Amino acid sequence: MKTKLTIPDLITTGVFTALYFVLVSAATFASVILLPGLNNVILPALCALLSGCVYMLLAGKLQKFGGISVMGIVMGLFFLISGHFITSFATNILMGIAADFVAWTGKYQNRKKLLASYILFSYGLFGPVLPLWFMKDAYITNLEARGKDSSYIADLFAIPSAWKAEQP
């Protein structure tokens, strides 16, 4: 069995990444419509639930180190290019590589390691949400630079601020 990614492997990875992206986009749109205000908080989990099948199919079909990493890099690049905060880019890449490593240790066949791998990979989807919790001022500056108005920014921070206020 070859261990390096070939051109057909990269094409397969691209197809599965496109499917993964479509499911993440569908989850995003659905959460905006069905759960306004909460969507930024629960979106990573919703995306993970809807797109897990694509991830597992990629890991099972490819069974080589690098495919999952490439998927994480592509998702990170999409977030970066679409104007999300830098944490979106970094978390997707780091979690993609970590997930690939965990799946590799189970030879992409151990179910528990594949599940752990997908959980790690899914943490990459928290990249866009992390600034809401840990980098509020820098994130607000970034949003203003991207032309977001003050009511949008206030709505974005309303629920995380309310949850922080309730904690002892």
Contact map, one row per residue, 1 for C-alpha under 8 A:
111000000000000000000000000000000000000000000000000000000000000000000000000000000000000000000000000000000000000000000000000000000000000000000000000000000000000000000000
111100000000000000000000000000000000000000000000000000000000000000000000000000000000000000000000000000000000000000000000000000000000000000000000000000000000000000000000
111110000000000000000000000000000000000000000000000000000000000110000000000000000000000000000000000000000000000000000000000000000000000000000000000000000000000000000000
011111000000000000000000000000000000000000000000000000000000000110000000000000000000000000000000000000000000000000000000000000000000000000000000000000000000000000000000
001111101100000000000000000000000000000000000000000000000000000111100000000000000000000000000000000000000000000000000000000000000000000000000000000000000000000000000000
000111111100000000000000000000000000000000000000000000000000000000000000000000000000000000000000000000000000000000000000000000000000000000000000000000000000000000000000
000011111110000000000000000000000000000000000000000000000000000000000000000000000000000000000000000000000000000000000000000000000000000000000000000000000000000000000000
000001111111000000000000000000000000000000000000000000000000000000000000000000000000000000000000000000000000000000000000000000000000000000000000000000000000000000000000
000011111111100000000000000000000000000000000000000000000000010000100000000000000000000000000000000000000000000000000000000000000000000000000000000000000000000000000000
000011111111110000000000000000000000000000000000000000000000000000100000000000000000000000000000000000000000000000000000000000000000000000000000000000000000000000000000
000000111111111000000000000000000000000000000000000000000000000000000000000000000000000000000000000000000000000000000000000000000000000000000000000000000000000000000000
000000011111111100000000000000000000000000000000000000000100010000000000000000000000000000000000000000000000000000000000000000000000000000000000000000000000000000000000
000000001111111110000000000000000000000000000000000000000100010000110110000000000000000000000000000000000000000000000000000000000000000000000000000000000000000000000000
000000000111111111000000000000000000000000000000000000000000000000000010000000000000000000000000000000000000000000000000000000000000000000000000000000000000000000000000
000000000011111111100000000000000000000000000000000000000000000000000000000000000000000000000000000000000000000000000000000000000000000000000000000000000000000000000000
000000000001111111110000000000000000000000000000000001100100000000000000000000000000000000000000000000000000000000000000000000000000000000000000000000000000000000000000
000000000000111111111000000000000000000000000000000000000000000000000010011000000000000000000000000000000000000000000000000000000000000000000000000000000000000000000000
000000000000011111111100000000000000000000000000000000000000000000000000000000000000000000000000000000000000000000000000000000000000000000000000000000000000000000000000
000000000000001111111110000000000000000000000000000001000000000000000000000000000000000000000000000000000000000000000000000000000000000000000000000000000000000000000000
000000000000000111111111000000000000000000000000001001100000000000000000000000000000000000000000000000000000000000000000000000000000000000000000000000000000000000000000
000000000000000011111111100000000000000000000000000000000000000000000000001000000000000000000000000000000000000000000000000000000000000000000000000000000000000000000000
000000000000000001111111110000000000000000000000000000000000000000000000000000000000000000000000000000000000000000000000000000000000000000000000000000000000000000000000
000000000000000000111111111000000000000000000010011000000000000000000000000000000000000000000000000000000000000000000000000000000000000000000000000000000000000000000000
000000000000000000011111111100000000000000000011011000000000000000000000000000000000000000000000000000000000000000000000000000000000000000000000000000000000000000000000
000000000000000000001111111110000000000000000000000000000000000000000000000000000000000000000000000000000000000000000000000000000000000000000000000000000000000000000000
000000000000000000000111111111000000000000000000000000000000000000000000000000000000000000000000000000000000000000000000000000000000000000000000000000000000000000000000
000000000000000000000011111111100000000000100110010000000000000000000000000000000000000000000000000000000000000000000000000000000000000000000000000000000000000000000000
000000000000000000000001111111110000001000100010000000000000000000000000000000000000000000000000000000000000000000000000000000000000000000000000000000000000000000000000
000000000000000000000000111111111000000000000000000000000000000000000000000000000000000000000000000000000000000000000000000000000000000000000000000000000000000000000000
000000000000000000000000011111111110000000000000000000000000000000000000000000000000000000000000000000000000000000000000000000000000000000000000000000000000000000000000
000000000000000000000000001111111111011000100000000000000000000000000000000000000000000000000000000000000000000000000000000000000000000000000000000000000000000000000000
000000000000000000000000000111111111101000000000000000000000000000000000000000000000000000000000000000000000000000000000000000000000000000000000000000000000000000000000
000000000000000000000000000011111111000000000000000000000000000000000000000000000000000000000000000000000000000000000000000000000000000000000000000000000000000000000000
000000000000000000000000000001111111000000000000000000000000000000000000000000000000000000000000000000000000000000000000000000000000000000000000000000000000000000000000
000000000000000000000000000001111111111000000000000000000000000000000000000000000000000000000000000000000000000000000000000000000000000000000000000000000000000000000000
000000000000000000000000000000111111111000000000000000000000000000000000000000000000000000000000000000000000000000000000000000000000000000000000000000000000000000000000
000000000000000000000000000000010011111100000000000000000000000000000000000000000000000000000000000000000000000000000000000000000000000000000000000000000011011000000000
000000000000000000000000000000100011111111000000000000000000000000000000000000000000000000000000000000000000000000000000000000000000000000000000000000000000001000000000
000000000000000000000000000100110011111111100000000000000000000000000000000000000000000000000000000000000000000000000000000000000000000000000000000000000000000000000000
000000000000000000000000000000000000111111100000000000000000000000000000000000000000000000000000000000000000000000000000000000001000000000000000000000000001000000000000
000000000000000000000000000000000000011111110000000000000000000000000000000000000000000000000000000000000000000000000000000000001000000000000000000000000000000100000000
000000000000000000000000000000000000011111111100000000000000000000000000000000000000000000000000000000000000000000000000000000000000000000000000000000000000000000000000
000000000000000000000000001100100000001111111110000000000000000000000000000000000000000000000000000000000000000000000000000000000000000000000000000000000000000000000000
000000000000000000000000000000000000000011111111000000000000000000000000000000000000000000000000000000000000000000000000011011000000000000000000000000000000000000000000
000000000000000000000000000000000000000001111111100000000000000000000000000000000000000000000000000000000000000000000000010000000000000000000000000000000000000000000000
000000000000000000000000001000000000000001111111110000000000000000000000000000000000000000000000000000000000000000000000000000000000000000000000000000000000000000000000
000000000000000000000011001100000000000000111111111000000000000000000000000000000000000000000000000000000000000000000000000010000000000000000000000000000000000000000000
000000000000000000000001000000000000000000011111111100000000000000000000000000000000000000000000000000000000000000000000010000000000000000000000000000000000000000000000
000000000000000000000000000000000000000000001111111100000000000000000000000000000000000000000000000000000000000000000000000000000000000000000000000000000000000000000000
000000000000000000000011001000000000000000000111111110000000000000000000000000000000000000000000000000000000000000000000000000000000000000000000000000000000000000000000
000000000000000000010011000000000000000000000011111111100000000000000000000000000000000000000000000000000000000000000000000000000000000000000000000000000000000000000000
000000000000000000000000000000000000000000000001111111110000000000000000000000000000000000000000000000000000000000000100000000000000000000000000000000000000000000000000
000000000000000000000000000000000000000000000000011111111000000000000000000000000000000000000000000000000000000000000000000000000000000000000000000000000000000000000000
000000000000000100110000000000000000000000000000001111111100000000000000000000000000000000000000000000000000000000000000000000000000000000000000000000000000000000000000
000000000000000100010000000000000000000000000000001111111110000000010000000000000000000000000000000000000000000000000100000000000000000000000000000000000000000000000000
000000000000000000000000000000000000000000000000000111111111000000000000000000000000000000000000000000000000000001000100000000000000000000000000000000000000000000000000
000000000000000000000000000000000000000000000000000011111111100000000000000000000000000000000000000000000000000000000000000000000000000000000000000000000000000000000000
000000000001100100000000000000000000000000000000000001111111111000110000000000000000000000000000000000000000000000000000000000000000000000000000000000000000000000000000
000000000000000000000000000000000000000000000000000000111111111100110000000000000000000000000000000000100001000001000000000000000000000000000000000000000000000000000000
000000000000000000000000000000000000000000000000000000011111111000000000000000000000000000000000000000000001100000000000000000000000000000000000000000000000000000000000
000000000000000000000000000000000000000000000000000000001111111000000000000000000000000000000000000000000000000000000000000000000000000000000000000000000000000000000000
000000001001100000000000000000000000000000000000000000000111111100100000000000000000000000000000000000000000000000000000000000000000000000000000000000000000000000000000
000000000000000000000000000000000000000000000000000000000111111110000000000000000000000000000000000000010011100000000000000000000000000000000000000000000000000000000000
001110000000000000000000000000000000000000000000000000000010011111100000000000000000000000000000000000010001000000000000000000000000000000000000000000000000000000000000
001110000000000000000000000000000000000000000000000000000000001111111000000000000000000000000000000110010000000000000000000000000000000000000000000000000000000000000000
000010000000000000000000000000000000000000000000000000000000000111111100000000000000000000000000100100000000000000000000000000000000000000000000000000000000000000000000
000010001100100000000000000000000000000000000000000000000110010111111110000000000000000000000000000100000000000000000000000000000000000000000000000000000000000000000000
000000000000100000000000000000000000000000000000000000100110000011111111000000000000000000000001101100000000000000000000000000000000000000000000000000000000000000000000
000000000000000000000000000000000000000000000000000000000000000011111111100000000000000000001001101100000000000000000000000000000000000000000000000000000000000000000000
000000000000100000000000000000000000000000000000000000000000000001111111110000000000000000000001000000000000000000000000000000000000000000000000000000000000000000000000
000000000000110010000000000000000000000000000000000000000000000000111111111000000000000000000001000000000000000000000000000000000000000000000000000000000000000000000000
000000000000000000000000000000000000000000000000000000000000000000011111111100000000000000011111100000000000000000000000100100000000000000000000000000000000000000000000
000000000000000000000000000000000000000000000000000000000000000000001111111110000000000010011001000000000000000000000000000000000000000000000000000000000000000000000000
000000000000000010000000000000000000000000000000000000000000000000000111111111000000000000000000000000000000000000000000000000000000000000000000000000000000000000000000
000000000000000010001000000000000000000000000000000000000000000000000011111111100000000010010000000000000000000000000000000000000000000000000000000000000000000000000000
000000000000000000000000000000000000000000000000000000000000000000000001111111110000000111111000000000000000000000000000000000000000000000000000000000000000000000000000
000000000000000000000000000000000000000000000000000000000000000000000000111111111000000010000000000000000000000000000000000000000000000000000000000000000000000000000000
000000000000000000000000000000000000000000000000000000000000000000000000011111111100000000000000000000000000000000000000000000000000000000000000000000000000000000000000
000000000000000000000000000000000000000000000000000000000000000000000000001111111111100110000000000000000000000000000000000000010000000000000000000000000000000000000000
000000000000000000000000000000000000000000000000000000000000000000000000000111111111110110000000000000000000000000000000000000000000000000000000000000000000000000000000
000000000000000000000000000000000000000000000000000000000000000000000000000011111111000000000000000000000000000000000000000000000000000000000000000000000000000000000000
000000000000000000000000000000000000000000000000000000000000000000000000000001111111000000000000000000000000000000000000000000000000000000000000000000000000000000000000
000000000000000000000000000000000000000000000000000000000000000000000000000000111111100000000000000000000000000000000000000000000000000000000000010000000000000000000000
000000000000000000000000000000000000000000000000000000000000000000000000000000111111110100000000000000000000000000000000000000010000000000000000000000000000000000000000
000000000000000000000000000000000000000000000000000000000000000000000000000000110011111110000000000000000000000000000000000000110010000000100100000000000000000000000000
000000000000000000000000000000000000000000000000000000000000000000000000000000010001111111000000000000000000000000000000000000000000000000000000000000000000000000000000
000000000000000000000000000000000000000000000000000000000000000000000000000000000000111111100000000000000000000000000000000000110110000000000000000000000000000000000000
000000000000000000000000000000000000000000000000000000000000000000000000000100110001111111110000000000000000000000000000000111110000000000000000000000000000000000000000
000000000000000000000000000000000000000000000000000000000000000000000000101110110000111111111000000000000000000000000000000000100000000000000000000000000000000000000000
000000000000000000000000000000000000000000000000000000000000000000000000000100000000011111111100000000000000000000000000000000100000000000000000000000000000000000000000
000000000000000000000000000000000000000000000000000000000000000000000000000100000000001111111110000000000000000000000000001111100000000000000000000000000000000000000000
000000000000000000000000000000000000000000000000000000000000000000000001101100000000000111111111000000000000000000000000101110100000000000000000000000000000000000000000
000000000000000000000000000000000000000000000000000000000000000000001001100100000000000011111111100000000000000000000000000100000000000000000000000000000000000000000000
000000000000000000000000000000000000000000000000000000000000000000000001000000000000000001111111110000000000000000000000000100000000000000000000000000000000000000000000
000000000000000000000000000000000000000000000000000000000000000000000001000000000000000000111111111000000000000000000001111100000000000000000000000000000000000000000000
000000000000000000000000000000000000000000000000000000000000000000011111100000000000000000011111111100000000000000000001100100000000000000000000000000000000000000000000
000000000000000000000000000000000000000000000000000000000000000001011001000000000000000000001111111110000000000000000000000000000000000000000000000000000000000000000000
000000000000000000000000000000000000000000000000000000000000000000000000000000000000000000000111111111000000000000001001100000000000000000000000000000000000000000000000
000000000000000000000000000000000000000000000000000000000000000000011000000000000000000000000011111111100000000000011111100000000000000000000000000000000000000000000000
000000000000000000000000000000000000000000000000000000000000000011111000000000000000000000000001111111110000000000001000000000000000000000000000000000000000000000000000
000000000000000000000000000000000000000000000000000000000000000010000000000000000000000000000000111111111000000000001000000000000000000000000000000000000000000000000000
000000000000000000000000000000000000000000000000000000000000000000000000000000000000000000000000011111111100000011011000000000000000000000000000000000000000000000000000
000000000000000000000000000000000000000000000000000000000010000000000000000000000000000000000000001111111111110011011000000000000000000000000000000000000000000000000000
000000000000000000000000000000000000000000000000000000000000001110000000000000000000000000000000000111111111000000000000000000000000000000000000000000000000000000000000
000000000000000000000000000000000000000000000000000000000000000000000000000000000000000000000000000011111111000010000000000000000000000000000000000000000000000000000000
000000000000000000000000000000000000000000000000000000000000000000000000000000000000000000000000000001111111110011000000000000000000000000000000000000000000000000000000
000000000000000000000000000000000000000000000000000000000000001000000000000000000000000000000000000000111111110000000000000000000000000000000000000000000000000000000000
000000000000000000000000000000000000000000000000000000000011001100000000000000000000000000000000000000111111110011000000000000000000000000000000000000000000000000000000
000000000000000000000000000000000000000000000000000000000001001000000000000000000000000000000000000000100111111001000000000000000000000000000000000000000000000000000000
000000000000000000000000000000000000000000000000000000000000000000000000000000000000000000000000000000100111111111000000000000000000000000000000000000000000000000000000
000000000000000000000000000000000000000000000000000000000000000000000000000000000000000000000000000000000000111111100000000000000000000000000000000000000000000000000000
000000000000000000000000000000000000000000000000000000000000000000000000000000000000000000000000000000000000011111110000000000000000000000000000000000000000000000000000
000000000000000000000000000000000000000000000000000000000000000000000000000000000000000000000000000001101101011111111000000000000000000000000000000000000000000000000000
000000000000000000000000000000000000000000000000000000010010000000000000000000000000000000000000000001100101111111111100000000000000000000000000000000000000000000000000
000000000000000000000000000000000000000000000000000000000000000000000000000000000000000000000000000000000000001111111110000000000000000000000000000000000000000000000000
000000000000000000000000000000000000000000000000000000000000000000000000000000000000000000000000001001100000000111111111000000000000000000000000000000000000000000000000
000000000000000000000000000000000000000000000000000000000000000000000000000000000000000000000000011111100000000011111111100000000000000000000000000000000000000000000000
000000000000000000000000000000000000000000000000000100110000000000000000000000000000000000000000001000000000000001111111110000000000000000000000000000000000000000000000
000000000000000000000000000000000000000000000000000000000000000000000000000000000000000000000000001000000000000000111111111000000000000000000000000000000000000000000000
000000000000000000000000000000000000000000000000000000000000000000000000000000000000000000000011011000000000000000011111111100000000000000000000000000000000000000000000
000000000000000000000000000000000000000000000000000000000000000000000001000000000000000000010011011000000000000000001111111110000000000000000000000000000000000000000000
000000000000000000000000000000000000000000011001000000000000000000000000000000000000000000000010000000000000000000000111111111000000000000000000000000000000000000000000
000000000000000000000000000000000000000000010000000000000000000000000000000000000000000000110010000000000000000000000011111111100000000000000000000000000000000000000000
000000000000000000000000000000000000000000000000000000000000000000000001000000000000000100111111000000000000000000000001111111100000000000000000000000000000000000000000
000000000000000000000000000000000000000000010010000000000000000000000000000000000000000100110000000000000000000000000000111111111000000000000000000000000000000000000000
000000000000000000000000000000000000000000010000000000000000000000000000000000000000000100100000000000000000000000000000011111111100000000000000000000000000000000000000
000000000000000000000000000000000000000000000000000000000000000000000000000000000000101111110000000000000000000000000000001111111110000000000000000000000000000000000000
000000000000000000000000000000000000000000000000000000000000000000000000000000100001101100000000000000000000000000000000000011111110000000000000000000000000000000000000
000000000000000000000000000000000000000110000000000000000000000000000000000000000000000000000000000000000000000000000000000011111111100000000000000000000000000000000000
000000000000000000000000000000000000000000000000000000000000000000000000000000000000001000000000000000000000000000000000000001111111111000000000000000000000000000000000
000000000000000000000000000000000000000000000000000000000000000000000000000000000000101000000000000000000000000000000000000000111111111101100000000000000000000000000000
000000000000000000000000000000000000000000000000000000000000000000000000000000000000000000000000000000000000000000000000000000001111111100100000000000000000100100000000
000000000000000000000000000000000000000000000000000000000000000000000000000000000000000000000000000000000000000000000000000000001111111100000000000000000000000100000000
000000000000000000000000000000000000000000000000000000000000000000000000000000000000000000000000000000000000000000000000000000000111111100000000000000000000000000000000
000000000000000000000000000000000000000000000000000000000000000000000000000000000000000000000000000000000000000000000000000000000111111111100000000000000000000000000000
000000000000000000000000000000000000000000000000000000000000000000000000000000000000000000000000000000000000000000000000000000000011111111110000000000000000000000000000
000000000000000000000000000000000000000000000000000000000000000000000000000000000000000000000000000000000000000000000000000000000000001111111000000000000000000000000000
000000000000000000000000000000000000000000000000000000000000000000000000000000000000000000000000000000000000000000000000000000000010001111111100000000000000000000000000
000000000000000000000000000000000000000000000000000000000000000000000000000000000000100000000000000000000000000000000000000000000011001111111110000000000000000000000000
000000000000000000000000000000000000000000000000000000000000000000000000000000000000000000000000000000000000000000000000000000000000000111111111000000001000000000000000
000000000000000000000000000000000000000000000000000000000000000000000000000000000000000000000000000000000000000000000000000000000000000011111111100000000000000000000000
000000000000000000000000000000000000000000000000000000000000000000000000000000000000100000000000000000000000000000000000000000000000000001111111110000000000000000000000
000000000000000000000000000000000000000000000000000000000000000000000000000000000000000000000000000000000000000000000000000000000000000000111111111100001000000000000000
000000000000000000000000000000000000000000000000000000000000000000000000000000000000000000000000000000000000000000000000000000000000000000011111111110000000000000000000
000000000000000000000000000000000000000000000000000000000000000000000000000000000000000000000000000000000000000000000000000000000000000000001111111100000000000000000000
000000000000000000000000000000000000000000000000000000000000000000000000000000000010000000000000000000000000000000000000000000000000000000000111111100000000000000000000
000000000000000000000000000000000000000000000000000000000000000000000000000000000000000000000000000000000000000000000000000000000000000000000011111110000000000000000000
000000000000000000000000000000000000000000000000000000000000000000000000000000000000000000000000000000000000000000000000000000000000000000000011111111011000000000000000
000000000000000000000000000000000000000000000000000000000000000000000000000000000000000000000000000000000000000000000000000000000000000000000001001111111000000000000000
000000000000000000000000000000000000000000000000000000000000000000000000000000000000000000000000000000000000000000000000000000000000000000000000000111111100000000000000
000000000000000000000000000000000000000000000000000000000000000000000000000000000000000000000000000000000000000000000000000000000000000000000000000011111110000000000000
000000000000000000000000000000000000000000000000000000000000000000000000000000000000000000000000000000000000000000000000000000000000000000000000000111111111000000000000
000000000000000000000000000000000000000000000000000000000000000000000000000000000000000000000000000000000000000000000000000000000000000000010010000111111111100000000000
000000000000000000000000000000000000000000000000000000000000000000000000000000000000000000000000000000000000000000000000000000000000000000000000000001111111110000000000
000000000000000000000000000000000000100000000000000000000000000000000000000000000000000000000000000000000000000000000000000000000000000000000000000000111111111000000000
000000000000000000000000000000000000100100000000000000000000000000000000000000000000000000000000000000000000000000000000000000000000000000000000000000011111111000000000
000000000000000000000000000000000000000000000000000000000000000000000000000000000000000000000000000000000000000000000000000000000001000000000000000000001111111110000000
000000000000000000000000000000000000100000000000000000000000000000000000000000000000000000000000000000000000000000000000000000000000000000000000000000000111111111000000
000000000000000000000000000000000000110000000000000000000000000000000000000000000000000000000000000000000000000000000000000000000000000000000000000000000011111111100000
000000000000000000000000000000000000000010000000000000000000000000000000000000000000000000000000000000000000000000000000000000000001100000000000000000000000111111110000
000000000000000000000000000000000000000000000000000000000000000000000000000000000000000000000000000000000000000000000000000000000000000000000000000000000000111111111000
000000000000000000000000000000000000000000000000000000000000000000000000000000000000000000000000000000000000000000000000000000000000000000000000000000000000011111111100
000000000000000000000000000000000000000000000000000000000000000000000000000000000000000000000000000000000000000000000000000000000000000000000000000000000000001111111110
000000000000000000000000000000000000000000000000000000000000000000000000000000000000000000000000000000000000000000000000000000000000000000000000000000000000000111111110
000000000000000000000000000000000000000000000000000000000000000000000000000000000000000000000000000000000000000000000000000000000000000000000000000000000000000011111111
000000000000000000000000000000000000000000000000000000000000000000000000000000000000000000000000000000000000000000000000000000000000000000000000000000000000000001111111
000000000000000000000000000000000000000000000000000000000000000000000000000000000000000000000000000000000000000000000000000000000000000000000000000000000000000000111111
000000000000000000000000000000000000000000000000000000000000000000000000000000000000000000000000000000000000000000000000000000000000000000000000000000000000000000001111
